[in-house]
Amino acid sequence: MDQGLLSRAVGKSAANKLRTKTLKNTLNPVWNETLIYHGITAADMTTKTLRLCVCDMDRLGRNEFIGEVMVALKRLRVGETKKYNMGLERQAQNREINNQNQEQGTPVAEEERGRILVSLLYSAEKQALIVGIVRCAHLAAMDSNGYSDPFVKIILQPDMGKKSKNKTSVKKKTLNPEFNEEFVYEVPHDQLAKKTLEISVWDYDLGMSNDFIGGVELGINAKGERLKHWFECLKYTGKKVEYWHALTQQIPCAERDLVMEDLIPGIGPLRD
């Protein structure tokens, strides 16, 4: 029997799934592997469940289900390593997954957009805002192979011309890309309160229009964690502040204008 272990933080996104290597011809596999989920927030730790599924890979490369266990993340503590000795079950998932989705009350479409880790730092010495695109996690799959080729666009509004627009490199065939790229906007500190940072994640398609995955806007008109992130950047100059942000399905204003111009040539920029 050729066994592998699949793990998933409960949700329909393919990006939530990780797996071990396959061990050949054994009924007592020992993996000693560490699987890491990025973008897990404190809120996730109170609502999500980890599903561990053991499968047998046949000669055709198909996974035959053997059994699974479920571990509620709320049973863990920050910084704690905890070991479990649990018996595999055949049908553990259906009831618990349905119950959890009902408790969360979160639309699946919103959850499947993904998350992005962004760093902000205002340098008084350089009179500049330094935006770091660190990584994304659990992105929606936009290609037929079950993956995306993601890259990130950043625009500082109101539009400052070409200096306001930047984008990262493209990461091929991944739903959990790591960028670690920084972009510098020369802008006086007293003008930042009037600015909005528009961040959007796209799937690159060669010779075709790129697919929008999700976006987020940071600024004084934002709410919740997005507003808090912007406020801390303004308040603590010289300090790098990192936050995870959930991507939404709303295309940022500047990108929406470009999309509409492509669809209806000659209409000019649109503004709300």
C-alpha positions in Angstrom: 0.0 0.0 0.0 1.3 3.4 -1.0 0.2 6.0 1.6 0.1 9.8 1.6 -1.3 12.3 4.1 -3.5 15.2 2.9 -4.2 18.1 5.2 -6.8 20.9 4.7 -8.0 23.9 6.8 -11.7 23.4 6.2 -12.9 25.3 3.2 -13.5 24.7 -0.6 -10.4 26.5 -1.9 -7.8 24.2 -3.4 -5.1 26.4 -1.8 -6.1 25.1 1.6 -4.8 21.7 0.8 -1.3 20.5 1.6 0.2 17.0 1.3 3.1 14.8 2.3 5.2 12.7 0.1 3.9 9.2 -0.7 5.5 6.3 1.1 5.7 3.0 -0.9 4.6 -0.5 0.2 3.9 0.1 3.9 1.1 -0.1 6.4 3.1 1.8 9.1 4.3 5.0 7.4 6.5 7.5 9.2 6.7 10.9 7.5 8.4 13.4 9.9 7.3 16.3 7.7 6.1 19.8 8.6 3.3 21.4 6.6 2.9 25.2 7.0 -0.3 27.2 6.4 0.4 30.9 5.9 -2.2 33.6 6.5 -4.0 32.0 9.5 -5.4 34.7 11.7 -6.5 34.8 15.3 -10.1 34.7 14.1 -9.3 31.5 12.1 -8.0 29.8 15.2 -11.4 30.1 16.8 -13.5 29.0 13.8 -11.5 26.7 11.5 -10.9 23.0 11.7 -7.9 21.0 10.4 -8.8 17.9 8.4 -6.1 15.2 8.1 -6.9 12.6 5.4 -4.8 9.4 4.8 -5.0 8.1 1.2 -3.6 5.2 -0.8 -2.2 6.1 -4.2 -2.8 3.4 -6.9 -0.8 2.7 -10.0 -2.8 5.3 -12.0 -1.9 8.0 -9.5 -5.4 8.2 -8.1 -6.0 8.7 -4.3 -8.1 6.1 -2.6 -9.5 7.3 0.7 -8.4 5.3 3.8 -9.6 7.5 6.7 -9.4 10.9 8.4 -9.4 12.9 11.6 -10.5 16.4 12.4 -8.8 18.8 14.8 -10.5 22.1 15.8 -7.8 24.8 15.8 -9.4 26.4 18.9 -7.9 23.5 20.9 -4.4 24.9 20.3 -2.6 27.7 22.0 -0.1 30.2 20.5 3.4 28.8 20.5 2.3 25.4 21.7 3.3 22.2 20.1 0.7 19.5 20.8 0.7 15.8 19.8 -2.5 13.8 19.1 -2.9 10.0 18.9 -6.2 9.6 17.1 -8.0 6.8 15.3 -8.9 7.3 11.7 -12.6 7.6 10.8 -14.4 6.9 7.6 -17.0 9.7 7.6 -15.8 12.3 10.0 -15.9 15.3 7.7 -19.4 15.9 6.4 -21.3 16.7 9.6 -18.5 18.8 11.1 -17.8 20.8 7.9 -21.5 21.6 7.5 -21.8 22.7 11.1 -18.8 24.9 10.9 -19.9 26.6 7.7 -23.2 27.4 9.3 -21.6 28.8 12.4 -19.2 31.0 10.5 -21.9 32.4 8.2 -19.2 33.6 5.8 -20.0 33.4 2.0 -17.7 30.8 0.4 -17.0 33.2 -2.5 -15.4 35.8 -0.2 -13.4 33.1 1.6 -12.0 31.7 -1.7 -10.5 35.0 -2.9 -7.5 34.5 -0.7 -5.3 36.8 1.6 -2.3 39.0 1.1 0.5 40.0 3.6 1.4 43.7 3.1 4.0 45.8 5.0 3.9 49.6 5.2 6.7 51.9 6.4 6.9 55.6 6.1 10.5 56.9 6.0 10.8 60.4 7.3 14.4 60.5 6.0 13.5 59.6 2.4 10.1 61.4 2.6 8.6 58.2 1.1 6.1 55.4 1.7 7.6 52.0 1.3 5.1 49.3 0.4 6.1 45.6 0.8 4.2 42.8 -0.9 5.3 39.9 1.1 3.2 37.0 0.1 -0.3 35.7 -0.7 -2.1 32.7 0.7 -5.1 30.5 -0.3 -5.7 32.3 -3.6 -8.5 31.3 -5.9 -7.5 29.0 -8.8 -8.2 30.8 -12.1 -6.6 28.3 -14.5 -7.8 24.9 -15.7 -4.9 23.1 -14.0 -6.2 24.1 -10.6 -3.6 26.9 -10.1 -3.0 30.5 -10.9 0.0 32.5 -12.2 -0.4 35.4 -9.7 1.1 38.9 -9.6 0.2 42.0 -7.7 -0.5 45.5 -8.9 -0.2 48.5 -6.5 -1.5 52.0 -7.2 -1.3 55.0 -4.9 -4.4 57.3 -5.5 -5.1 60.1 -6.4 -3.2 59.2 -9.5 0.4 60.5 -9.6 1.0 59.3 -13.1 3.4 56.5 -13.9 5.1 56.9 -10.5 1.9 55.7 -8.8 1.7 52.3 -10.5 3.8 49.3 -9.7 3.6 45.5 -10.0 5.4 42.5 -8.8 6.9 39.7 -10.8 4.7 36.7 -11.9 4.8 33.5 -9.8 4.0 30.5 -11.9 1.5 27.8 -11.0 0.9 28.5 -7.3 -1.9 29.6 -5.0 0.5 30.6 -2.2 3.1 32.8 -3.9 5.9 34.5 -2.0 7.0 37.8 -3.5 9.1 39.8 -0.9 9.2 42.8 -3.1 9.2 46.5 -2.0 8.0 49.7 -3.8 8.8 53.2 -2.9 6.5 56.2 -3.3 8.0 59.6 -2.7 5.2 61.6 -1.0 5.2 64.1 2.0 3.9 62.6 5.2 1.2 65.3 5.5 -0.3 64.2 2.1 -0.6 60.5 3.0 -3.9 61.1 4.9 -5.4 62.1 1.5 -4.1 59.0 -0.3 -5.5 55.6 -0.9 -3.4 52.5 -1.6 -5.1 50.1 -4.1 -3.7 46.6 -4.1 -5.0 44.0 -6.6 -4.0 40.4 -7.3 -4.2 39.0 -10.8 -3.7 35.8 -12.7 -1.3 36.3 -15.6 -2.5 34.9 -19.0 -0.2 35.0 -22.0 -1.8 36.7 -25.0 -5.1 37.1 -23.1 -6.7 39.5 -20.6 -5.4 38.8 -17.1 -8.0 37.4 -14.6 -8.8 39.5 -11.5 -8.4 37.4 -8.3 -9.1 39.9 -5.6 -8.2 43.3 -4.1 -8.0 45.4 -1.1 -7.8 49.2 -0.4 -5.9 50.8 2.4 -6.5 54.4 3.5 -8.5 56.7 5.8 -11.7 55.7 4.1 -11.1 52.0 4.7 -12.6 50.1 7.7 -11.5 47.6 10.3 -8.0 46.1 9.9 -7.4 48.0 6.7 -7.9 51.3 8.4 -5.9 50.2 11.4 -3.0 49.3 9.2 -3.0 52.6 7.4 -3.3 54.6 10.7 -0.4 52.7 12.3 1.8 53.5 9.3 1.0 57.2 9.6 1.5 57.2 13.4 4.6 55.2 13.7 7.0 56.6 11.1 10.2 54.6 10.6 8.4 51.4 11.8 7.5 48.6 9.4 3.9 47.4 10.0 2.7 44.1 8.6 -0.9 43.0 8.3 -2.7 40.1 6.6 -5.8 41.4 4.6 -8.6 39.3 3.1 -9.0 39.9 -0.7 -12.5 41.0 -1.8 -14.1 40.6 -5.2 -14.4 44.4 -5.7 -11.9 45.7 -8.4 -10.1 48.8 -7.2 -11.3 52.1 -8.9 -8.2 52.6 -11.0 -8.2 49.1 -12.3 -12.0 49.2 -13.0 -11.4 52.3 -15.1 -8.8 50.5 -17.2 -11.1 47.4 -17.6 -14.0 49.6 -18.8 -11.7 51.5 -21.2 -10.7 48.1 -22.7 -14.3 47.1 -23.1 -15.6 50.4 -24.4 -12.7 52.2 -26.3 -12.8 56.0 -26.2 -15.0 56.4 -23.1 -12.2 57.9 -21.1 -11.5 57.5 -17.4 -14.5 56.8 -15.1 -14.9 58.3 -11.7 -17.5 57.7 -9.0 
